Amino acid sequence: MTIFWQIFIAFFIPGILGYGGGPASIPLIENEVVGHFHWMSVTTFSNVLAIGNSLPGPIAPQMAGYIGYQQGGVLGALIAVFATVAPSLILLILLLRLLYSFKDSPKVKWLTLLIRPIIVVMLGMMAWNFFVASKQASGWVPLMLIGAASFILMQRFRIHPAFVIAGALLIGAAFMG
């Protein structure tokens, strides 16, 4: 299997299964990139995610572009971004009319409610993996200080997460790198 086919598969499958957009597909991308193809470690993936979160726009295509470029150059980046957005684009084009006709159906609303807990569990598992990787990389004290400061800045002072991530990157570069 060529690297370009691997890149396509690594991002197309999460694009198909990632119901709910970027946050729902990120754990699936992590599974493919870290677990299946072993292109990077959990720590590196979390760094890519942090950088992607600090940029404007959708997170999944940004991560796909970066990872695709790392694995296959410019063509790899283009394939990864296309593979990320293609499932949504195809389904949107094919199913828009059908979904619109059933938008008020109680069954459709019920199915949507059933999927939400699965997404919560997937995000929780990804957060736990990042927590463990961060603890191993920097230890308890920096992890707790940066985590608590980030939580306070975002919840209490309503600082945008991109600025909190940028600040954490600067602190990490200055004191931990």
C-alpha positions, 0 to 999 in steps of 0.5 A: 500500500503506497503512502498516498493511499495510507494517507487517504485511508487515515483521513477518509475513515474518520471523515466518514465516522466522525459524526459531529465535526472536527471534535468528534473526528479527532479521536478517530484521526488519532487512532489512525495516525498514532495507533494504526499507522504509527506516524507520530506519538500521542505527544506529537499528535497532541502538539499538532492538535494544540497548534491546530486549535490555535489557528482559525478555521476547522481543525480536522483539515488543518491537522490533515494538511500538516500530517499529510505533508509530513508523510507525503509532501505537498501531494500528501497534504492535498490528499489528506485534506481532500480525504477529510472533507470528501465524506462530508461533501459527498454526503451533504450533496447526496442526502441534503434533500432526504434529511430535510424531509425528515428533519422533524421526525422523532426517530431522527431526533432520537437517533441523534440523542443516542449518538451524543454519549458515544461522542462524549466517551470518545472525547473523554478517552482522547482527553485521558490519553493527552493527560497521560502523555502530558504527565509523562512529558512534563510531570505533575506540577507543570501539568496541574499549573498549566491546566488550572491556569487554562481552566481559570482563564477560559472559564472565569475570564472568558479568554478565547482558547486560541490565546490560552493555547498560544500562551501555553505554547510560549510558556512551554517553549520558554521554560520546558523546552 
